[in-house]
Amino acid sequence: MNAKGKGIRFEREVKKAFEKAGFTVVRSAASLGKADLFVEGVGSIQCKVRKTFSIYSLFEGVDVLVIKADRKKPLIVFSLEDFLEAFKR
């Protein structure tokens, strides 16, 4: 499975999940810079799929994770399922 195809399949999966939850979604195909999707009412979304992410070990046993790198904005991380449930229209 090549990386580009894997990424495109994941973008489509995320797009379908947002649409199923009632959001309007546009797949940008690089027209929005780094964003892969634009979700009305949410904003730009970057989708990444990799074999492993070290963030998962930090996420174990919690519902929400807040992370921050030096001199960067804090980020909130939670599952796509929990996000869609919280913001369902």
C-alpha positions in Angstrom: 0.0 0.0 0.0 1.6 3.3 -1.0 1.7 6.2 1.3 -0.2 8.6 -1.0 -3.1 6.2 -1.5 -3.2 5.4 2.2 -3.5 9.2 2.9 -6.2 9.8 0.4 -8.3 6.9 1.8 -7.9 8.3 5.3 -9.0 11.8 4.1 -12.1 10.3 2.6 -12.8 8.3 5.7 -12.6 11.5 7.9 -14.7 13.4 5.3 -17.4 10.8 5.4 -17.4 10.8 9.2 -18.0 14.5 9.3 -20.6 14.4 6.6 -22.5 11.6 8.4 -22.5 13.8 11.6 -24.2 16.6 9.5 -21.2 18.8 8.6 -20.5 20.4 5.2 -17.1 19.3 4.1 -14.8 20.3 1.2 -11.8 18.2 0.3 -9.2 20.8 -0.6 -6.8 18.9 -2.8 -4.0 21.3 -1.7 -6.0 24.4 -2.6 -6.2 25.4 1.1 -2.4 25.1 1.8 -1.6 22.5 4.3 -5.3 21.6 5.1 -6.7 18.5 3.6 -10.4 19.3 4.4 -12.4 22.4 5.3 -15.3 21.7 7.6 -18.0 24.4 7.9 -18.2 25.6 11.5 -15.0 23.8 12.4 -12.3 25.1 10.1 -9.3 23.6 8.3 -8.3 20.0 9.1 -5.0 18.3 8.3 -5.3 14.5 8.1 -2.3 12.3 8.8 -2.1 8.5 8.8 1.1 6.7 9.8 2.2 3.4 11.1 2.8 4.8 14.5 2.4 8.0 16.4 4.0 8.5 19.8 1.0 10.6 20.9 -1.1 7.5 21.4 0.8 6.5 24.5 0.0 9.9 26.1 -3.6 9.6 25.2 -4.2 6.2 26.9 -6.6 6.3 29.8 -7.9 9.8 29.2 -10.7 11.4 27.2 -8.9 14.6 26.2 -5.2 15.4 25.8 -3.7 18.9 25.8 -0.2 19.1 24.3 2.2 22.0 23.8 5.6 22.2 22.2 8.0 25.0 23.2 7.0 28.3 21.7 3.9 26.8 20.1 0.1 27.0 20.8 -1.4 24.3 23.0 -3.4 21.7 21.1 -6.4 19.7 22.3 -6.5 16.1 21.1 -9.5 13.8 21.4 -11.0 11.0 19.3 -12.8 11.8 16.1 -15.8 9.9 17.5 -15.9 12.0 20.7 -15.4 15.2 18.7 -18.3 14.4 16.3 -20.6 13.5 19.3 -19.7 16.8 21.1 -20.3 18.9 18.0 -23.1 17.0 16.3 -25.7 19.2 14.6 
